[in-house]
Amino acid sequence: MTFLHRRTVLRAAAGSALAGAAGTAAAGCGGDRTAAGPPSATPRGTGRAAAAGVPALPGPPLLLPALPAGLPAQIEHGSRRGQAVALTFHGRGDAKSATALLAEAERAGARVTVLAVGDWLDAEPRMARRVLDGGHELGNHTMRHLSVCSMPAKAAYAEIAECADRLRRLTGGIGRWFRPSRARRATDQVVRLARQAGYPHILSYDVDSLDFTDPGAEAVRRTVLGAVRPGSVVSLHFGHAGTVAALPAILDGLHRRGLRAVTTTELLTR
């Protein structure tokens, strides 16, 4: 697949959520800021992102490649027989460092998956298009990055649906992937609510970089390369200087092993 075609297809990732389609929550993200009250879904056309006047992506959305039949509700990794891995980033934090990280991936020919937090999209609405224009994939990581797996159903659904609304307004669609905030795996309730919101699969991971603990670039590199295997889905974060500094060495280490960093959709459809 050429880069231009890949970019066209991945821009459609925001515009095509497949309809249709448990575990226990485990800490996986840092950075909670406030306690949750039960939010309600924000109507389209309101909020800071709309006020910024950022248009949706032009052109009708194209269909994404169909996912293979029989995928589990919660996806931790792809096929171990290939030579691809998915680097996934929790989307929040300084836009300049996020842009630098995306540019570094692109220089190496890598494509990543960004699971964006809705309030980050409100603050940095142009990052949605920056992700897609780089040939990357964009998904949903809840609205406020609260402990969604411990919330009542109404509040948890609002966390998913409000972020989906931001993605739809900024890109034309809600994206293919949802990842619960502050949890590695979703509860049965969150799996059900995500499906109701248009996400039949939860995107988990099998490699946790622990970069959100700010252990330094070398520790992040060592953790990722020490655990990654063909088919791995790696959890990383925007907003951490050590992650930006570690990425070139991570990509080089993958290349030396004959592994390629691709989007999650590419990982699961090759």
C-alpha positions, 0 to 999 in steps of 0.5 A, spaced: 500 500 500 502 506 498 503 512 503 498 516 499 493 510 499 494 509 506 493 516 508 486 516 504 484 509 508 486 512 514 483 518 514 476 514 513 478 511 519 475 517 523 469 516 518 467 509 519 465 505 525 463 498 524 457 496 527 455 490 531 460 487 536 471 482 560 476 482 564 477 486 570 480 493 570 487 494 571 491 501 572 494 503 565 494 511 565 496 516 569 494 523 569 487 524 572 485 531 574 478 531 577 473 527 580 467 525 576 460 527 576 455 524 571 456 528 565 451 528 559 453 528 552 454 534 548 450 536 542 454 537 536 456 543 534 457 546 541 464 546 545 471 549 544 472 545 538 466 547 534 468 555 536 475 554 533 471 553 527 475 547 525 472 543 519 471 536 518 475 532 513 473 533 506 470 528 501 466 522 503 469 517 508 471 511 504 470 504 507 476 501 512 478 494 510 473 489 514 476 486 520 477 478 520 471 475 523 472 472 530 476 477 533 475 478 541 471 484 544 478 486 547 484 486 542 491 485 546 495 483 540 495 481 532 498 475 529 504 473 532 506 470 525 507 477 521 512 482 522 508 488 524 507 491 531 502 497 533 505 503 537 499 506 540 499 513 544 494 515 549 493 522 546 493 528 551 499 533 553 503 538 549 501 539 542 508 541 540 511 534 543 506 530 540 507 533 533 515 532 534 513 525 536 509 524 530 514 527 525 519 522 528 515 516 526 513 519 519 521 520 518 522 512 520 516 510 515 512 508 521 505 509 522 501 509 529 494 509 532 492 515 537 487 514 542 485 521 543 482 524 550 476 528 548 478 534 552 485 534 549 481 535 542 477 541 545 484 544 547 488 542 541 482 541 535 487 541 530 491 535 532 486 530 530 487 532 522 495 532 524 494 525 526 490 523 520 494 527 515 500 523 517 497 517 515 496 515 522 489 512 526 485 516 531 481 513 536 477 514 542 480 514 549 474 517 553 472 525 554 476 526 561 480 520 562 477 518 568 476 511 571 471 509 566 471 502 569 469 504 576 463 509 573 456 508 573 453 506 566 450 513 565 456 517 566 461 511 563 457 512 557 457 519 556 465 519 557 465 515 551 459 518 547 462 525 548 469 523 546 466 520 540 462 526 538 468 530 538 472 526 533 465 526 529 465 533 529 473 534 527 474 528 522 467 526 520 467 520 524 468 516 531 474 512 529 474 505 529 478 504 536 476 505 543 480 504 549 478 505 556 481 510 560 485 508 567 485 501 565 488 496 561 482 492 560 475 494 560 469 491 564 463 487 561 459 494 562 464 498 559 465 493 553 457 493 552 457 501 553 462 502 548 459 497 543 452 501 544 457 508 542 459 504 536 465 501 538 465 493 537 472 492 539 476 495 545 483 496 544 487 493 549 495 492 549 500 486 551 506 491 552 506 497 557 511 501 556 510 505 563 512 511 560 507 515 564 511 514 570 517 518 567 522 513 568 527 516 562 528 515 555 533 509 556 528 505 561 522 506 556 526 503 550 529 497 554 521 496 557 518 496 550 524 492 546 524 487 552 517 485 551 515 487 544 514 481 539 511 480 532 503 482 533 504 486 539 500 492 541 504 497 545 501 502 550 505 509 550 503 516 551 503 523 548 506 528 553 512 525 556 519 528 554 522 521 555 517 518 550 519 523 545 526 521 546 526 514 546 522 513 540 528 513 535 531 508 538 525 504 539 523 504 531 531 503 530 530 497 535 524 494 531 527 495 524 533 491 526 529 485 528 525 486 522 519 489 525 515 494 522 510 499 526 503 500 523 496 502 525 492 497 529 487 496 523 493 494 518 496 490 524 489 486 524 488 486 516 494 484 513 
